[in-house]
């Protein structure tokens, strides 16, 4: 009888642990953010009173590390699928952003103007941001 109770308790504890691990994994999978949103938050938004990295880059004030991160972020965007709208338009816009940020990183003479043209938030959001 005591053996049956031990088995029952052990099975119950193992079941609870397995359920907890499964719930934790499902929650972790759900909490992973969309890569596009992550890039937008990191490089196109900033706390009130400070400029986002994209604005610093336009003004020539971004550090080498910030520009490196910006290039990496735009590489992520270019690899992602358009959340809404035409895939060719998404590819064109993200490729243009990537090329302009790489030009900034290299210090090309016309890079700031190229980047300002490429970082057209309204054009991209109108065509591709989900409602």
N, C-alpha and C positions, 0 to 999 in steps of 0.2 A: 504494500500500500504506500509506504513512504517513497519507494522507488517511483511509483506512478506519479506521485505529487511532484517529485523532483523533475521528472521528465516534462510534466505539464508546465511547471514554472520555467524551466529552461527553454522550452519551445516558445512560450509566451514572451520571454525576454528577447530571444533571438528575433521573433516576429516584430516586436516593437522597434528594435534596433534597425532591422532591415527597412521597416516602414519609414523611420526617421531619415535614414541615408537616402532612400528613394525620394522623399519629399525635399531634402536638401539639394539633391542633384537637379530635380525639376525646377526648383526655385532659382538655382544658379544659372540654368539654361535660359530661363525666362528673363533674368536680369541683365543678360548680355545685350548691350545697346547696339543699335544699328550703326555700322561703321560710318555712314554718311553723317548721321547725327553727331557722332563723336568728333569727327573732323570739324563740323560746323561749330560745335561748342568750343573746341580747343583753339581754333584759329580765327573764327569769325565773330566770336562773342567775348566779352570781357566784363569784369565787375564794373559797376557804375563808377565813373570818374577816371577810368583807365582806358586806353585804346586797345582794341583787339590786335592781334599779331598781323592780320591782313592790313589794317590801317597803318601800323608801324612800317610794314613792308612798302606800302604805297608812298609813304613819306620819307623813305630811306633811313628809318630809325630802328629797324629790326636787327637784332644781333645775328651773328653767324649761326648760332644754335637755333634761334627762332626760324631763320630762313631754311635751315636744314630740315627742321620739323615740318615747316610749311610744304616743302617739296615732297616729303614723305606722305603727308596728309593728302596732297593732290594726287599722288600715285595711287593711294587707296581709292579716292573718288573715281579715277580713270578706270580702275579695275571693276568697280561696282556696276551693277545693272541700274538703269534709269528707274527710279521709283514710280515715275509717271511720265507719260509723253514719249516722244520719238527717240529711239535708241541712237540714231545717227546724230541728232541734235545734242544729246547727252555726251556722246563721244567727242564731238567737236568742241563743246564748251569745256569739258574737263581736260582735254588734250591742250587746249589753248591756255588754261590756267596752269597746267603743269609746265608747259614750255616757258611761260612768262615768269613763273617762280624760279625755274632753273636759271633763266637769264639774270634774275635778281641775285641769285646765289653766286653766279659767276662774275657779277659786276659789269655786265654788258652796258654800254652807254645809253641805249634806248630802253632799258629794262623797266624803268619806273612807268613810262608811258604805256608800254606793252602790258604791264601788269594791271594798271588802272583800267585799261580797256577790257581785259580778260575777266576781272573781278566784278562783273556786272550782276549784282545780287538779284535785282528785279527780273532781269531777263531769264536767269536760270530758275528762279523760284516760280515765275509765272508758267514756265514750260514743264518743270519737273517736280516741284514740291507737292507731295500729296496733300489733299484737303484735310 
